[in-house]
């Protein structure tokens, strides 16, 4: 995977995860639309979000390491 693609993938992973703990994101606002008591609601805490981002980035790192190992084995 090229560097540009890796950077874009990282951005997408982080942005996608951030939506779950942003009370102003449509994902969270839709839930509060029908129940005013849920204003400011988020699906995840910041700590849960951090765990998910770390896990997703570790998975990406593992995928890149496997690909690099596979490519070097074909030499």
Secondary structure, 3 states (H helix, E strand, C coil): CCHHHHHHHHHHHHHHHHHHHCCCCHHHHHHHHCCHHHCCCCCCCHHHHHHHHHHHHHHHHHHHHHHHHHHHHCC
